[in-house]
Amino acid sequence: MLADKQLASWKYKPLLAFNFVAASNKGAVRLWNKLGFETVGRLPNAFYHPTKNYVDALVMYEWLQAWCCDFN
């Protein structure tokens, strides 16, 4: 268990999460959008697909909130 002094230093801080999703994977894109991720960019021909050849990757992100601790 953490000491009371350590618990007192915990703060609620934003965290940023990034994810690459194959643009051709419509189900995955829909899921990540539903989870709150937004598309901020596209990387052309980033993934090789066995039947679709090269497909773009979508760069998706979401701001997360998490409890963090400063151990100084």
N, C-alpha and C positions, 0 to 999 in steps of 0.2 A: 504494500500500500504506500502511496506517496505521502510524504510529509505535508503537514498543513501549509508550510511555506511554499512548497512546490505547487500545491493546488491553488493557492492565492495568486500565483503568477500565470495561470492559464487564461487565455484570451480566445475569443471567437474570431477567427481570421478567415478571409476568403482564400480559396485555393482554385487554381485553374487546371482543368483536365482537358487534354487533347486526345483525339482519336482519328485514325485513318480508316475510311470505309470505302470499299470498292463501289464506284458509282453504279455499276451494273447490278449490285445486290440491293434491289429495291426494298426487300423485307428488312434488311439491316438498317438502311437509311431511314425507313419509316420508324423502326424501333428507337434508334438514337434520337430522332426528332421528338418522339413521344416522351423520351426521358429528359428532354429539355436541351439537348445539344443543338447548336446552330452551325451551319456550314459557313466557313470563313474563307475557303479557298479550294482550288482544284489543282491536282498534280497530274499533268497529262501522261498517259501511258505508264502509270506507276506499278500496275499489277499485270501479271500474265495470267490470262484465263485460257484453259485448254480448248474451249470452243469459240470464244469471242476474241481471241488474240489479246492484245494489250488493251486494258481498260483504265480509265482515270481513277484516281483516289480522291475522295472528298476529305478535306481537313475540317474536322468538326470540333467544337469546344463547348464547355459548360463551366460556369462559375459554381463552385461547390463551397459550402460552409463547413468548417470543421473546428474542433477545439484543438488548439495548439498550446504548447507550453514553452516558455523561455527558460532554459536551464542555466542561465547566467547567475 
